Amino acid sequence: MALMTPEQFEDSLKLLKPRIFMDGKRVESIFDNPNTRTVVEANKASYRWALDPETSHIMTAFSPLINETVNRYTYVSQSVDDLIKKAEAGTFTSENLGTCIYRCVGYDCFHSLWSTTWEMDRELGTSCHPRFLEYLKMVQTKDLSVAGALTEPRGPRSDRALEWNDPFLSVKVVEKNDKGIIVKGAKINISGAFASHELVVLPQSNHSANEADYAVAFATPPDAEGITFVCQYTPYSAERELAGDIEELGNPLYGQRETSLIIFDNVFVPWERVFHCGEYQYSGKFVTRFARTHRMTCGGTCKVGFMNQIIGSSKLIQEYKGLQEVPHINEELAEMVALRETCRSCGLAAAYKGSEEPVGSGVFLPDELMGNVSKLNVCNAFWRVMALAGDIGGGLIVTLPSLKELNNPETKAYMEQFYSFGGDEPAENVMKVHKHLQNWTAGLHGVGTWHGAGPVQAQKIMLQRVINYDHEKDLVKKTLNLKPSTSEAEPARKSKK
Ligand SMILES: Cc1cc2nc3c(=O)[nH]c(=O)nc-3n(C[C@H](O)[C@H](O)[C@H](O)COP(=O)(O)OP(=O)(O)OC[C@H]3O[C@@H](n4cnc5c(N)ncnc54)[C@H](O)[C@@H]3O)c2cc1C
């Protein structure tokens, strides 16, 4: 089996020396920094689950590519059944972590790379697909964690890349030689890459012939010369740094969804790791096929897991407060469940209606329409679920004293008296659950969920492209026995002549 133990995963990451900054300071060790540590912990869990007999059916798959069992996050779906398992894994990881499984974006990039390099080779005679397969074999055999990077700083959105004052607001090839390429530019908002073994880079948008230098996809280790990570820093980062004990925090072990700006300052990439270079007509396909798989994951699977966390806390608070028989609270909980199931069913429908893309390539992608619908739904459903949880949780979600008061001899008794709601639940539990809901409803997750995998307008644009109303029009024509219009009748008249 090509599976590492969690300890081997951590040891293997220690061999890498990425250049990382956070809060104006160098991060010397991702294992010791309390915020970067959360990413290590989240990815580590995926190694544990793959070896655990209880969860290995979710977290592993048999790869015909290397004839071995591999971690699901290094696998590429080859059937509808694989897509369903991919969806189930997305929910499982997110409901257990309460944050990203940081191998997810790389995993979705693999689907796009497999599909698009296969098509490119067939149509252009390039040799990118075998190169990608060799890379994927290496990733599977070594059981690597791979992050994925598409989003870029970009110049004015109304202008094309060549019109920007700074040509490096998008990743660009600046040199090609017999050994490989040199790239310059940056990617933004990239999840967990500093604690991954590898980073896969895809273009962010389609490109025209004169933008061929931006048409590039490749893989690199995160500590390649010229790569710098500048990590996000939020009030939650500061809170974690100041916490005496992680148990004081809303998501103790796994924390927030950690991202960074990644700068590529003349980074060399050898040809065997370059999967797209100059074939500008295909850049858009790399992006849309990535989005097709990632929107199912973000919309219909991982946010379902996040909602389970929110629903769990809301239900506990209902019980702590003795609100079990109150109709509007029960309605609010039922509404959360209905929203969750709507999102889950769209994600599963995207998987069930998935197909081989392109036919003959061997890779299965979720249904485009349902994947986009699932992400579109979740953008709004997630805010609604947070609002309902806020109503049930009450003001305490945002007015809660520090959990450190439970260890303060001068205030401990007050906490126990006033925060157990006069019931038999320890105040510590009540406070922790409110802290948990603070993490969900008063933090980073609303905007994070809206934008991760693209904001609403991106899904609406994609829906406009794929929706075809012929079926619906035909139904009405049949129902009403409508006569053919002049233009429809024309071909028939012509053929009679
Ligand atoms: C928690 C989190 C994790 C993420 N992880 C990753 C990751 O691992 N890898 C990765 O590649 N990306 C990642 N992202 C990035 C994510 O995909 C982007 O945030 C998302 O695509 C939106 O892009 P943006 O943030 O640049 O927002 P913008 O594109 O600036 O969007 C802001 C608004 O401007 C509108 N807009 C933007 N451009 C145009 C235009 N040309 N015309 C009209 N309207 C426009 C948008 O529709 C939106 O309404 C992550 C984001 C988050 C929040």
The ligand as an SDF file (V2000), in Angstrom:
LIG
                    3D

 53 58  0  0  0  0  0  0  0  0999 V2000
  -10.9710   30.3200    2.3460 C   0  0  0  0  0  0  0  0  0  0  0  0
  -10.5430   30.3700    0.9130 C   0  0  0  0  0  0  0  0  0  0  0  0
   -9.7020   29.3860    0.4070 C   0  0  0  0  0  0  0  0  0  0  0  0
   -9.2690   29.4600   -0.9140 C   0  0  0  0  0  0  0  0  0  0  0  0
   -8.4040   28.5090   -1.3870 N   0  0  0  0  0  0  0  0  0  0  0  0
   -7.9470   28.5980   -2.6630 C   0  0  0  0  0  0  0  0  0  0  0  0
   -6.9980   27.6580   -3.1610 C   0  0  0  0  0  0  0  0  0  0  0  0
   -6.5750   26.7410   -2.4410 O   0  0  0  0  0  0  0  0  0  0  0  0
   -6.5710   27.7940   -4.4350 N   0  0  0  0  0  0  0  0  0  0  0  0
   -7.0150   28.7890   -5.2500 C   0  0  0  0  0  0  0  0  0  0  0  0
   -6.5900   28.8610   -6.3990 O   0  0  0  0  0  0  0  0  0  0  0  0
   -7.8860   29.7220   -4.7960 N   0  0  0  0  0  0  0  0  0  0  0  0
   -8.3610   29.6390   -3.5330 C   0  0  0  0  0  0  0  0  0  0  0  0
   -9.2560   30.5690   -3.0660 N   0  0  0  0  0  0  0  0  0  0  0  0
   -9.5920   31.6770   -3.9420 C   0  0  0  0  0  0  0  0  0  0  0  0
  -11.0010   31.6950   -4.4310 C   0  0  0  0  0  0  0  0  0  0  0  0
  -11.1950   30.7750   -5.4280 O   0  0  0  0  0  0  0  0  0  0  0  0
  -11.2460   33.1450   -4.8620 C   0  0  0  0  0  0  0  0  0  0  0  0
  -11.2960   33.9070   -3.6850 O   0  0  0  0  0  0  0  0  0  0  0  0
  -12.4800   33.3330   -5.6630 C   0  0  0  0  0  0  0  0  0  0  0  0
  -12.3340   32.7910   -6.9360 O   0  0  0  0  0  0  0  0  0  0  0  0
  -12.8160   34.8210   -5.8180 C   0  0  0  0  0  0  0  0  0  0  0  0
  -11.7180   35.5290   -6.3430 O   0  0  0  0  0  0  0  0  0  0  0  0
  -11.2090   36.7990   -5.5810 P   0  0  0  0  0  0  0  0  0  0  0  0
  -11.0400   36.4730   -4.1530 O   0  0  0  0  0  0  0  0  0  0  0  0
  -10.0460   37.3360   -6.3260 O   0  0  0  0  0  0  0  0  0  0  0  0
  -12.4320   37.8060   -5.6620 O   0  0  0  0  0  0  0  0  0  0  0  0
  -12.7830   38.7490   -6.8540 P   0  0  0  0  0  0  0  0  0  0  0  0
  -12.5710   38.0410   -8.1380 O   0  0  0  0  0  0  0  0  0  0  0  0
  -12.0700   40.0350   -6.6700 O   0  0  0  0  0  0  0  0  0  0  0  0
  -14.3360   38.9530   -6.6360 O   0  0  0  0  0  0  0  0  0  0  0  0
  -14.9190   40.1060   -5.9970 C   0  0  0  0  0  0  0  0  0  0  0  0
  -16.1540   40.5360   -6.7960 C   0  0  0  0  0  0  0  0  0  0  0  0
  -15.7460   41.0650   -8.0490 O   0  0  0  0  0  0  0  0  0  0  0  0
  -16.4320   40.3930   -9.0990 C   0  0  0  0  0  0  0  0  0  0  0  0
  -15.5110   40.3220  -10.2410 N   0  0  0  0  0  0  0  0  0  0  0  0
  -14.2210   39.9070  -10.2270 C   0  0  0  0  0  0  0  0  0  0  0  0
  -13.6970   39.9590  -11.4620 N   0  0  0  0  0  0  0  0  0  0  0  0
  -14.6720   40.4050  -12.2780 C   0  0  0  0  0  0  0  0  0  0  0  0
  -14.7410   40.6650  -13.6680 C   0  0  0  0  0  0  0  0  0  0  0  0
  -13.6970   40.4540  -14.4720 N   0  0  0  0  0  0  0  0  0  0  0  0
  -15.9090   41.1060  -14.1690 N   0  0  0  0  0  0  0  0  0  0  0  0
  -16.9800   41.2930  -13.3680 C   0  0  0  0  0  0  0  0  0  0  0  0
  -16.9710   41.0740  -12.0410 N   0  0  0  0  0  0  0  0  0  0  0  0
  -15.8350   40.6350  -11.5050 C   0  0  0  0  0  0  0  0  0  0  0  0
  -16.7760   39.0340   -8.5290 C   0  0  0  0  0  0  0  0  0  0  0  0
  -17.8760   38.4270   -9.2180 O   0  0  0  0  0  0  0  0  0  0  0  0
  -17.1200   39.3990   -7.1000 C   0  0  0  0  0  0  0  0  0  0  0  0
  -18.4530   39.8820   -7.0650 O   0  0  0  0  0  0  0  0  0  0  0  0
   -9.7080   30.5240   -1.7480 C   0  0  0  0  0  0  0  0  0  0  0  0
  -10.5600   31.5060   -1.2390 C   0  0  0  0  0  0  0  0  0  0  0  0
  -10.9820   31.4360    0.0710 C   0  0  0  0  0  0  0  0  0  0  0  0
  -11.8880   32.5130    0.5820 C   0  0  0  0  0  0  0  0  0  0  0  0
  1  2  1  0
  2  3  1  0
  2 52  2  0
  3  4  2  0
  4  5  1  0
  4 50  1  0
  5  6  2  0
  6  7  1  0
  6 13  1  0
  7  8  2  0
  7  9  1  0
  9 10  1  0
 10 11  2  0
 10 12  1  0
 12 13  2  0
 13 14  1  0
 14 15  1  0
 14 50  1  0
 15 16  1  0
 16 17  1  0
 16 18  1  0
 18 19  1  0
 18 20  1  0
 20 21  1  0
 20 22  1  0
 22 23  1  0
 23 24  1  0
 24 25  2  0
 24 26  1  0
 24 27  1  0
 27 28  1  0
 28 29  2  0
 28 30  1  0
 28 31  1  0
 31 32  1  0
 32 33  1  0
 33 34  1  0
 33 48  1  0
 34 35  1  0
 35 36  1  0
 35 46  1  0
 36 37  1  0
 36 45  1  0
 37 38  2  0
 38 39  1  0
 39 40  1  0
 39 45  2  0
 40 41  1  0
 40 42  2  0
 42 43  1  0
 43 44  2  0
 44 45  1  0
 46 47  1  0
 46 48  1  0
 48 49  1  0
 50 51  2  0
 51 52  1  0
 52 53  1  0
M  END
$$$$
